[in-house]
């Protein structure tokens, strides 16, 4: 994976500005996002009573890295009535997967930059 594999699910320009382009901080923030996503992803199902909390937490984490689309879907999901939540949860999982793919590609690029120094 490399920067060319980015889908646009995450606005890394936002993260670069926020961290003053510090590669170590960006890598740490993105690693925390990945860890949080793995922790909350299993809760993104109607069978778990904490699905709204998971959506809310992912919204905040997504905003922190510049994944505005993911944050918007998470916000919609957390407000959903249970009758319409299944489709929204699926959309949220798909958006999360897209963001995680971008994060993995970007972190790979950061690691390559570190090797060139």
N, CA, C and O atoms as CSV, one atom per row, in Angstrom:
chain,resi,resn,atom,element,x,y,z
A,1,UNK,N,N,0.832,-1.175,0.000
A,1,UNK,CA,C,0.000,0.000,0.000
A,1,UNK,C,C,0.881,1.243,0.000
A,1,UNK,O,O,1.968,1.265,0.577
A,2,UNK,N,N,0.391,2.240,-0.644
A,2,UNK,CA,C,1.115,3.505,-0.693
A,2,UNK,C,C,0.118,4.643,-0.851
A,2,UNK,O,O,-1.086,4.426,-0.986
A,3,UNK,N,N,0.636,5.831,-0.832
A,3,UNK,CA,C,-0.211,7.017,-0.927
A,3,UNK,C,C,-1.112,6.980,-2.162
A,3,UNK,O,O,-2.224,7.508,-2.133
A,4,UNK,N,N,-0.648,6.371,-3.225
A,4,UNK,CA,C,-1.455,6.293,-4.462
A,4,UNK,C,C,-2.728,5.471,-4.248
A,4,UNK,O,O,-3.657,5.557,-5.050
A,5,UNK,N,N,-2.781,4.682,-3.185
A,5,UNK,CA,C,-3.937,3.836,-2.902
A,5,UNK,C,C,-5.025,4.556,-2.108
A,5,UNK,O,O,-6.064,3.965,-1.815
A,6,UNK,N,N,-4.802,5.817,-1.760
A,6,UNK,CA,C,-5.782,6.548,-0.962
A,6,UNK,C,C,-7.068,6.759,-1.754
A,6,UNK,O,O,-7.038,7.088,-2.940
A,7,UNK,N,N,-8.186,6.565,-1.083
A,7,UNK,CA,C,-9.488,6.716,-1.734
A,7,UNK,C,C,-10.092,8.101,-1.514
A,7,UNK,O,O,-11.029,8.487,-2.213
A,8,UNK,N,N,-9.571,8.835,-0.563
A,8,UNK,CA,C,-10.151,10.123,-0.213
A,8,UNK,C,C,-11.080,10.047,0.985
A,8,UNK,O,O,-11.707,11.044,1.345
A,9,UNK,N,N,-11.179,8.888,1.605
A,9,UNK,CA,C,-12.045,8.732,2.772
A,9,UNK,C,C,-11.545,9.547,3.964
A,9,UNK,O,O,-12.317,9.890,4.859
A,10,UNK,N,N,-10.257,9.850,3.966
A,10,UNK,CA,C,-9.654,10.643,5.033
A,10,UNK,C,C,-8.924,11.821,4.400
A,10,UNK,O,O,-8.178,11.656,3.435
A,11,UNK,N,N,-9.146,13.006,4.950
A,11,UNK,CA,C,-8.447,14.207,4.500
A,11,UNK,C,C,-7.165,14.338,5.324
A,11,UNK,O,O,-7.158,14.932,6.402
A,12,UNK,N,N,-6.091,13.774,4.796
A,12,UNK,CA,C,-4.847,13.784,5.548
A,12,UNK,C,C,-4.228,15.174,5.613
A,12,UNK,O,O,-3.383,15.425,6.472
A,13,UNK,N,N,-4.626,16.080,4.729
A,13,UNK,CA,C,-4.183,17.466,4.820
A,13,UNK,C,C,-4.610,18.085,6.141
A,13,UNK,O,O,-3.869,18.861,6.745
A,14,UNK,N,N,-5.827,17.732,6.587
A,14,UNK,CA,C,-6.318,18.199,7.879
A,14,UNK,C,C,-5.391,17.706,8.988
A,14,UNK,O,O,-4.965,18.483,9.842
A,15,UNK,N,N,-5.082,16.410,8.969
A,15,UNK,CA,C,-4.234,15.826,10.011
A,15,UNK,C,C,-2.829,16.421,9.956
A,15,UNK,O,O,-2.230,16.695,10.995
A,16,UNK,N,N,-2.309,16.620,8.762
A,16,UNK,CA,C,-0.978,17.214,8.613
A,16,UNK,C,C,-0.941,18.614,9.205
A,16,UNK,O,O,0.010,18.971,9.900
A,17,UNK,N,N,-1.973,19.408,8.933
A,17,UNK,CA,C,-2.047,20.756,9.495
A,17,UNK,C,C,-2.183,20.708,11.012
A,17,UNK,O,O,-1.515,21.455,11.727
A,18,UNK,N,N,-3.035,19.842,11.487
A,18,UNK,CA,C,-3.316,19.733,12.919
A,18,UNK,C,C,-2.074,19.315,13.696
A,18,UNK,O,O,-1.861,19.780,14.816
A,19,UNK,N,N,-1.261,18.454,13.123
A,19,UNK,CA,C,-0.062,17.943,13.798
A,19,UNK,C,C,1.202,18.683,13.375
A,19,UNK,O,O,2.307,18.281,13.739
A,20,UNK,N,N,1.047,19.749,12.615
A,20,UNK,CA,C,2.178,20.502,12.071
A,20,UNK,C,C,3.127,19.587,11.292
A,20,UNK,O,O,4.347,19.747,11.318
A,21,UNK,N,N,2.516,18.622,10.601
A,21,UNK,CA,C,3.218,17.685,9.728
A,21,UNK,C,C,4.279,16.853,10.451
A,21,UNK,O,O,5.281,16.464,9.850
A,22,UNK,N,N,4.067,16.589,11.704
A,22,UNK,CA,C,4.984,15.763,12.495
A,22,UNK,C,C,4.635,14.288,12.255
A,22,UNK,O,O,3.596,13.803,12.702
A,23,UNK,N,N,5.506,13.603,11.557
A,23,UNK,CA,C,5.252,12.206,11.170
A,23,UNK,C,C,5.015,11.296,12.366
A,23,UNK,O,O,4.156,10.415,12.320
A,24,UNK,N,N,5.769,11.505,13.430
A,24,UNK,CA,C,5.613,10.652,14.607
A,24,UNK,C,C,4.243,10.836,15.252
A,24,UNK,O,O,3.594,9.865,15.642
A,25,UNK,N,N,3.816,12.076,15.359
A,25,UNK,CA,C,2.495,12.338,15.954
A,25,UNK,C,C,1.393,11.804,15.046
A,25,UNK,O,O,0.434,11.199,15.525
A,26,UNK,N,N,1.522,12.026,13.724
A,26,UNK,CA,C,0.502,11.515,12.802
A,26,UNK,C,C,0.395,10.009,12.900
A,26,UNK,O,O,-0.708,9.462,12.927
A,27,UNK,N,N,1.533,9.333,12.953
A,27,UNK,CA,C,1.513,7.877,13.038
A,27,UNK,C,C,0.861,7.420,14.340
A,27,UNK,O,O,0.098,6.454,14.353
A,28,UNK,N,N,1.164,8.117,15.430
A,28,UNK,CA,C,0.567,7.753,16.711
A,28,UNK,C,C,-0.946,7.967,16.705
A,28,UNK,O,O,-1.697,7.108,17.165
A,29,UNK,N,N,-1.392,9.110,16.184
A,29,UNK,CA,C,-2.822,9.408,16.120
A,29,UNK,C,C,-3.547,8.386,15.246
A,29,UNK,O,O,-4.620,7.903,15.607
A,30,UNK,N,N,-2.959,8.061,14.100
A,30,UNK,CA,C,-3.588,7.090,13.200
A,30,UNK,C,C,-3.598,5.691,13.808
A,30,UNK,O,O,-4.551,4.936,13.615
A,31,UNK,N,N,-2.551,5.346,14.537
A,31,UNK,CA,C,-2.525,4.056,15.231
A,31,UNK,C,C,-3.602,3.977,16.296
A,31,UNK,O,O,-4.237,2.937,16.470
A,32,UNK,N,N,-3.809,5.083,17.013
A,32,UNK,CA,C,-4.879,5.121,18.014
A,32,UNK,C,C,-6.249,4.981,17.351
A,32,UNK,O,O,-7.134,4.302,17.871
A,33,UNK,N,N,-6.410,5.631,16.198
A,33,UNK,CA,C,-7.673,5.505,15.471
A,33,UNK,C,C,-7.910,4.047,15.074
A,33,UNK,O,O,-9.014,3.528,15.241
A,34,UNK,N,N,-6.878,3.389,14.550
A,34,UNK,CA,C,-7.028,1.987,14.159
A,34,UNK,C,C,-7.393,1.123,15.362
A,34,UNK,O,O,-8.273,0.267,15.267
A,35,UNK,N,N,-6.731,1.339,16.478
A,35,UNK,CA,C,-7.012,0.548,17.676
A,35,UNK,C,C,-8.436,0.788,18.165
A,35,UNK,O,O,-9.139,-0.151,18.540
A,36,UNK,N,N,-8.858,2.052,18.158
A,36,UNK,CA,C,-10.212,2.373,18.597
A,36,UNK,C,C,-11.251,1.762,17.656
A,36,UNK,O,O,-12.285,1.262,18.100
A,37,UNK,N,N,-10.967,1.808,16.364
A,37,UNK,CA,C,-11.897,1.235,15.390
A,37,UNK,C,C,-12.066,-0.266,15.614
A,37,UNK,O,O,-13.177,-0.792,15.539
A,38,UNK,N,N,-10.978,-0.936,15.885
A,38,UNK,CA,C,-11.053,-2.387,16.128
A,38,UNK,C,C,-11.806,-2.696,17.414
A,38,UNK,O,O,-12.473,-3.725,17.519
A,39,UNK,N,N,-11.697,-1.813,18.379
A,39,UNK,CA,C,-12.397,-2.003,19.650
A,39,UNK,C,C,-13.897,-1.806,19.494
A,39,UNK,O,O,-14.686,-2.556,20.069
A,40,UNK,N,N,-14.298,-0.800,18.717
A,40,UNK,CA,C,-15.707,-0.441,18.609
A,40,UNK,C,C,-16.429,-1.133,17.467
A,40,UNK,O,O,-17.654,-1.241,17.507
A,41,UNK,N,N,-15.718,-1.605,16.452
A,41,UNK,CA,C,-16.361,-2.240,15.294
A,41,UNK,C,C,-17.294,-3.394,15.679
A,41,UNK,O,O,-18.395,-3.474,15.134
A,42,UNK,N,N,-16.905,-4.285,16.589
A,42,UNK,CA,C,-17.812,-5.391,16.937
A,42,UNK,C,C,-19.136,-4.941,17.544
A,42,UNK,O,O,-20.093,-5.714,17.582
A,43,UNK,N,N,-19.200,-3.699,18.019
A,43,UNK,CA,C,-20.429,-3.204,18.634
A,43,UNK,C,C,-21.408,-2.629,17.614
A,43,UNK,O,O,-22.532,-2.270,17.963
A,44,UNK,N,N,-20.981,-2.542,16.354
A,44,UNK,CA,C,-21.812,-1.925,15.318
A,44,UNK,C,C,-22.838,-2.910,14.770
A,44,UNK,O,O,-22.849,-3.235,13.583
A,45,UNK,N,N,-23.684,-3.367,15.658
A,45,UNK,CA,C,-24.757,-4.290,15.317
A,45,UNK,C,C,-25.927,-4.062,16.277
A,45,UNK,O,O,-25.729,-3.754,17.452
A,46,UNK,N,N,-27.127,-4.217,15.767
A,46,UNK,CA,C,-28.309,-4.007,16.608
A,46,UNK,C,C,-28.376,-4.976,17.781
A,46,UNK,O,O,-29.029,-4.698,18.787
A,47,UNK,N,N,-27.707,-6.098,17.652
A,47,UNK,CA,C,-27.751,-7.079,18.736
A,47,UNK,C,C,-26.923,-6.639,19.949
A,47,UNK,O,O,-27.009,-7.244,21.018
A,48,UNK,N,N,-26.127,-5.586,19.775
A,48,UNK,CA,C,-25.361,-5.073,20.910
A,48,UNK,C,C,-25.982,-3.753,21.374
A,48,UNK,O,O,-26.189,-2.838,20.576
A,49,UNK,N,N,-26.267,-3.670,22.643
A,49,UNK,CA,C,-26.951,-2.481,23.143
A,49,UNK,C,C,-26.090,-1.216,23.077
A,49,UNK,O,O,-26.623,-0.114,23.207
A,50,UNK,N,N,-24.798,-1.343,22.881
A,50,UNK,CA,C,-23.914,-0.183,22.837
A,50,UNK,C,C,-23.636,0.344,21.437
A,50,UNK,O,O,-22.661,1.070,21.241
A,51,UNK,N,N,-24.472,-0.005,20.457
A,51,UNK,CA,C,-24.184,0.403,19.079
A,51,UNK,C,C,-24.207,1.916,18.908
A,51,UNK,O,O,-23.430,2.451,18.118
A,52,UNK,N,N,-25.066,2.609,19.616
A,52,UNK,CA,C,-25.101,4.086,19.516
A,52,UNK,C,C,-23.833,4.696,20.109
A,52,UNK,O,O,-23.272,5.641,19.554
A,53,UNK,N,N,-23.388,4.154,21.232
A,53,UNK,CA,C,-22.139,4.628,21.844
A,53,UNK,C,C,-20.960,4.402,20.903
A,53,UNK,O,O,-20.075,5.249,20.786
A,54,UNK,N,N,-20.959,3.261,20.244
A,54,UNK,CA,C,-19.885,2.964,19.290
A,54,UNK,C,C,-19.899,3.952,18.136
A,54,UNK,O,O,-18.851,4.444,17.720
A,55,UNK,N,N,-21.081,4.241,17.621
A,55,UNK,CA,C,-21.196,5.207,16.521
A,55,UNK,C,C,-20.733,6.585,16.983
A,55,UNK,O,O,-20.039,7.287,16.249
A,56,UNK,N,N,-21.112,6.967,18.186
A,56,UNK,CA,C,-20.722,8.271,18.717
A,56,UNK,C,C,-19.194,8.366,18.878
A,56,UNK,O,O,-18.588,9.372,18.510
A,57,UNK,N,N,-18.601,7.344,19.412
A,57,UNK,CA,C,-17.151,7.333,19.611
A,57,UNK,C,C,-16.422,7.370,18.275
A,57,UNK,O,O,-15.431,8.085,18.126
A,58,UNK,N,N,-16.906,6.606,17.307
A,58,UNK,CA,C,-16.278,6.615,15.986
A,58,UNK,C,C,-16.424,7.977,15.310
A,58,UNK,O,O,-15.542,8.397,14.562
A,59,UNK,N,N,-17.532,8.663,15.571
A,59,UNK,CA,C,-17.718,10.009,15.019
A,59,UNK,C,C,-16.594,10.922,15.501
A,59,UNK,O,O,-15.966,11.613,14.699
A,60,UNK,N,N,-16.345,10.927,16.788
A,60,UNK,CA,C,-15.293,11.773,17.343
A,60,UNK,C,C,-13.908,11.385,16.855
A,60,UNK,O,O,-13.095,12.249,16.526
A,61,UNK,N,N,-13.644,10.102,16.808
A,61,UNK,CA,C,-12.339,9.629,16.338
A,61,UNK,C,C,-12.136,9.985,14.868
A,61,UNK,O,O,-11.039,10.368,14.461
A,62,UNK,N,N,-13.189,9.856,14.083
A,62,UNK,CA,C,-13.100,10.173,12.652
A,62,UNK,C,C,-12.824,11.655,12.438
A,62,UNK,O,O,-12.001,12.019,11.597
A,63,UNK,N,N,-13.502,12.506,13.189
A,63,UNK,CA,C,-13.269,13.947,13.063
A,63,UNK,C,C,-11.829,14.294,13.424
A,63,UNK,O,O,-11.244,15.212,12.848
A,64,UNK,N,N,-11.265,13.565,14.369
A,64,UNK,CA,C,-9.899,13.817,14.807
A,64,UNK,C,C,-8.838,13.560,13.756
A,64,UNK,O,O,-7.744,14.120,13.824
A,65,UNK,N,N,-9.153,12.716,12.784
A,65,UNK,CA,C,-8.160,12.428,11.740
A,65,UNK,C,C,-8.531,13.023,10.388
A,65,UNK,O,O,-7.757,12.924,9.435
A,66,UNK,N,N,-9.699,13.636,10.294
A,66,UNK,CA,C,-10.105,14.225,9.019
A,66,UNK,C,C,-10.991,13.336,8.162
A,66,UNK,O,O,-11.111,13.559,6.957
A,67,UNK,N,N,-11.609,12.335,8.766
A,67,UNK,CA,C,-12.518,11.438,8.038
A,67,UNK,C,C,-13.944,11.972,8.189
A,67,UNK,O,O,-14.763,11.400,8.908
A,68,UNK,N,N,-14.220,13.071,7.501
A,68,UNK,CA,C,-15.500,13.768,7.670
A,68,UNK,C,C,-16.686,12.947,7.192
A,68,UNK,O,O,-17.752,12.997,7.805
A,69,UNK,N,N,-16.526,12.201,6.120
A,69,UNK,CA,C,-17.612,11.360,5.621
A,69,UNK,C,C,-17.984,10.285,6.620
A,69,UNK,O,O,-19.164,10.039,6.868
A,70,UNK,N,N,-16.980,9.647,7.191
A,70,UNK,CA,C,-17.217,8.634,8.217
A,70,UNK,C,C,-17.911,9.265,9.417
A,70,UNK,O,O,-18.852,8.691,9.965
A,71,UNK,N,N,-17.454,10.437,9.825
A,71,UNK,CA,C,-18.067,11.120,10.970
A,71,UNK,C,C,-19.530,11.444,10.701
A,71,UNK,O,O,-20.366,11.308,11.593
A,72,UNK,N,N,-19.848,11.871,9.482
A,72,UNK,CA,C,-21.233,12.204,9.140
A,72,UNK,C,C,-22.124,10.959,9.196
A,72,UNK,O,O,-23.237,11.011,9.718
A,73,UNK,N,N,-21.636,9.860,8.666
A,73,UNK,CA,C,-22.416,8.618,8.701
A,73,UNK,C,C,-22.577,8.136,10.141
A,73,UNK,O,O,-23.649,7.665,10.521
A,74,UNK,N,N,-21.530,8.250,10.936
A,74,UNK,CA,C,-21.610,7.856,12.344
A,74,UNK,C,C,-22.630,8.717,13.089
A,74,UNK,O,O,-23.379,8.215,13.927
A,75,UNK,N,N,-22.654,10.010,12.779
A,75,UNK,CA,C,-23.611,10.911,13.410
A,75,UNK,C,C,-25.047,10.528,13.044
A,75,UNK,O,O,-25.925,10.504,13.906
A,76,UNK,N,N,-25.280,10.231,11.772
A,76,UNK,CA,C,-26.606,9.792,11.342
A,76,UNK,C,C,-26.995,8.486,12.023
A,76,UNK,O,O,-28.134,8.314,12.457
A,77,UNK,N,N,-26.041,7.572,12.112
A,77,UNK,CA,C,-26.309,6.266,12.701
A,77,UNK,C,C,-26.674,6.384,14.170
A,77,UNK,O,O,-27.606,5.730,14.638
A,78,UNK,N,N,-25.948,7.209,14.891
A,78,UNK,CA,C,-26.220,7.311,16.331
A,78,UNK,C,C,-27.602,7.888,16.608
A,78,UNK,O,O,-28.164,7.660,17.679
A,79,UNK,N,N,-28.157,8.633,15.651
A,79,UNK,CA,C,-29.478,9.239,15.819
A,79,UNK,C,C,-30.607,8.365,15.271
A,79,UNK,O,O,-31.783,8.684,15.451
A,80,UNK,N,N,-30.256,7.274,14.608
A,80,UNK,CA,C,-31.259,6.411,13.961
A,80,UNK,C,C,-32.182,5.741,14.965
A,80,UNK,O,O,-31.786,5.370,16.070
A,81,UNK,N,N,-33.421,5.603,14.534
A,81,UNK,CA,C,-34.335,4.739,15.272
A,81,UNK,C,C,-33.923,3.299,14.976
A,81,UNK,O,O,-33.355,3.017,13.921
A,82,UNK,N,N,-34.203,2.411,15.886
A,82,UNK,CA,C,-33.785,1.019,15.698
A,82,UNK,C,C,-34.344,0.412,14.415
A,82,UNK,O,O,-33.703,-0.452,13.817
A,83,UNK,N,N,-35.527,0.847,13.982
A,83,UNK,CA,C,-36.126,0.266,12.784
A,83,UNK,C,C,-35.304,0.544,11.533
A,83,UNK,O,O,-35.320,-0.265,10.606
A,84,UNK,N,N,-34.589,1.659,11.476
A,84,UNK,CA,C,-33.788,1.975,10.295
A,84,UNK,C,C,-32.302,1.831,10.516
A,84,UNK,O,O,-31.508,2.174,9.641
A,85,UNK,N,N,-31.916,1.331,11.668
A,85,UNK,CA,C,-30.502,1.313,12.030
A,85,UNK,C,C,-29.686,0.250,11.308
A,85,UNK,O,O,-28.482,0.430,11.128
A,86,UNK,N,N,-30.290,-0.833,10.896
A,86,UNK,CA,C,-29.515,-1.905,10.265
A,86,UNK,C,C,-28.793,-1.412,9.021
A,86,UNK,O,O,-27.598,-1.659,8.863
A,87,UNK,N,N,-29.495,-0.723,8.143
A,87,UNK,CA,C,-28.871,-0.207,6.920
A,87,UNK,C,C,-27.836,0.857,7.252
A,87,UNK,O,O,-26.779,0.911,6.623
A,88,UNK,N,N,-28.127,1.698,8.227
A,88,UNK,CA,C,-27.186,2.740,8.623
A,88,UNK,C,C,-25.924,2.144,9.231
A,88,UNK,O,O,-24.822,2.627,8.972
A,89,UNK,N,N,-26.074,1.118,10.022
A,89,UNK,CA,C,-24.912,0.442,10.605
A,89,UNK,C,C,-24.043,-0.189,9.513
A,89,UNK,O,O,-22.815,-0.163,9.604
A,90,UNK,N,N,-24.672,-0.749,8.494
A,90,UNK,CA,C,-23.907,-1.320,7.376
A,90,UNK,C,C,-23.136,-0.230,6.640
A,90,UNK,O,O,-21.973,-0.420,6.284
A,91,UNK,N,N,-23.779,0.905,6.414
A,91,UNK,CA,C,-23.101,2.042,5.776
A,91,UNK,C,C,-21.933,2.505,6.628
A,91,UNK,O,O,-20.864,2.826,6.108
A,92,UNK,N,N,-22.136,2.540,7.928
A,92,UNK,CA,C,-21.072,2.953,8.837
A,92,UNK,C,C,-19.895,1.985,8.781
A,92,UNK,O,O,-18.739,2.408,8.746
A,93,UNK,N,N,-20.186,0.697,8.772
A,93,UNK,CA,C,-19.100,-0.300,8.684
A,93,UNK,C,C,-18.330,-0.149,7.373
A,93,UNK,O,O,-17.103,-0.242,7.363
A,94,UNK,N,N,-19.035,0.080,6.281
A,94,UNK,CA,C,-18.368,0.269,4.983
A,94,UNK,C,C,-17.499,1.518,4.989
A,94,UNK,O,O,-16.369,1.491,4.501
A,95,UNK,N,N,-18.014,2.607,5.536
A,95,UNK,CA,C,-17.239,3.847,5.606
A,95,UNK,C,C,-16.027,3.679,6.521
A,95,UNK,O,O,-14.958,4.225,6.249
A,96,UNK,N,N,-16.194,2.934,7.590
A,96,UNK,CA,C,-15.078,2.656,8.498
A,96,UNK,C,C,-14.005,1.846,7.782
A,96,UNK,O,O,-12.814,2.124,7.919
A,97,UNK,N,N,-14.428,0.850,7.022
A,97,UNK,CA,C,-13.454,0.050,6.261
A,97,UNK,C,C,-12.684,0.919,5.264
A,97,UNK,O,O,-11.470,0.772,5.117
A,98,UNK,N,N,-13.386,1.819,4.584
A,98,UNK,CA,C,-12.722,2.717,3.634
A,98,UNK,C,C,-11.698,3.594,4.346
A,98,UNK,O,O,-10.576,3.763,3.870
A,99,UNK,N,N,-12.091,4.146,5.486
A,99,UNK,CA,C,-11.173,4.998,6.245
A,99,UNK,C,C,-9.966,4.201,6.738
A,99,UNK,O,O,-8.836,4.687,6.692
A,100,UNK,N,N,-10.208,2.981,7.207
A,100,UNK,CA,C,-9.102,2.156,7.696
A,100,UNK,C,C,-8.132,1.784,6.577
A,100,UNK,O,O,-6.926,1.696,6.809
A,101,UNK,N,N,-8.639,1.569,5.383
A,101,UNK,CA,C,-7.761,1.294,4.241
A,101,UNK,C,C,-6.888,2.508,3.942
A,101,UNK,O,O,-5.689,2.368,3.699
A,102,UNK,N,N,-7.483,3.694,3.960
A,102,UNK,CA,C,-6.711,4.916,3.742
A,102,UNK,C,C,-5.672,5.110,4.847
A,102,UNK,O,O,-4.530,5.478,4.572
A,103,UNK,N,N,-6.064,4.867,6.074
A,103,UNK,CA,C,-5.142,5.013,7.200
A,103,UNK,C,C,-3.965,4.054,7.044
A,103,UNK,O,O,-2.818,4.439,7.268
A,104,UNK,N,N,-4.239,2.824,6.667
A,104,UNK,CA,C,-3.159,1.844,6.483
A,104,UNK,C,C,-2.206,2.292,5.374
A,104,UNK,O,O,-0.988,2.190,5.521
A,105,UNK,N,N,-2.753,2.779,4.283
A,105,UNK,CA,C,-1.910,3.235,3.172
A,105,UNK,C,C,-1.077,4.446,3.585
A,105,UNK,O,O,0.104,4.536,3.249
A,106,UNK,N,N,-1.685,5.359,4.301
A,106,UNK,CA,C,-0.969,6.566,4.715
A,106,UNK,C,C,0.117,6.235,5.743
A,106,UNK,O,O,1.222,6.771,5.670
A,107,UNK,N,N,-0.193,5.359,6.692
A,107,UNK,CA,C,0.815,4.952,7.678
A,107,UNK,C,C,1.972,4.247,6.996
A,107,UNK,O,O,3.125,4.408,7.395
A,108,UNK,N,N,1.672,3.475,5.979
A,108,UNK,CA,C,2.730,2.825,5.209
A,108,UNK,C,C,3.641,3.878,4.580
A,108,UNK,O,O,4.866,3.755,4.609
A,109,UNK,N,N,3.032,4.898,4.021
A,109,UNK,CA,C,3.802,6.005,3.424
A,109,UNK,C,C,4.661,6.693,4.481
A,109,UNK,O,O,5.816,7.030,4.220
A,110,UNK,N,N,4.106,6.901,5.665
A,110,UNK,CA,C,4.878,7.511,6.745
A,110,UNK,C,C,6.087,6.643,7.112
A,110,UNK,O,O,7.176,7.162,7.356
A,111,UNK,N,N,5.894,5.339,7.149
A,111,UNK,CA,C,6.997,4.430,7.464
A,111,UNK,C,C,8.066,4.474,6.390
A,111,UNK,O,O,9.258,4.434,6.694
A,112,UNK,N,N,7.646,4.557,5.132
A,112,UNK,CA,C,8.620,4.659,4.038
A,112,UNK,C,C,9.414,5.951,4.139
A,112,UNK,O,O,10.625,5.958,3.918
A,113,UNK,N,N,8.733,7.050,4.476
A,113,UNK,CA,C,9.439,8.327,4.660
A,113,UNK,C,C,10.485,8.222,5.744
A,113,UNK,O,O,11.585,8.758,5.614
A,114,UNK,N,N,10.137,7.527,6.822
A,114,UNK,CA,C,11.082,7.347,7.944
A,114,UNK,C,C,12.308,6.564,7.538
A,114,UNK,O,O,13.394,6.806,8.065
A,115,UNK,N,N,12.164,5.635,6.617
A,115,UNK,CA,C,13.306,4.829,6.155
A,115,UNK,C,C,14.270,5.644,5.297
A,115,UNK,O,O,15.462,5.341,5.238
A,116,UNK,N,N,13.762,6.663,4.642
A,116,UNK,CA,C,14.579,7.467,3.727
A,116,UNK,C,C,15.456,8.469,4.470
A,116,UNK,O,O,16.361,9.058,3.879
A,117,UNK,N,N,15.201,8.661,5.735
A,117,UNK,CA,C,15.974,9.664,6.501
A,117,UNK,C,C,17.315,9.155,6.885
A,117,UNK,O,O,18.085,9.869,7.528
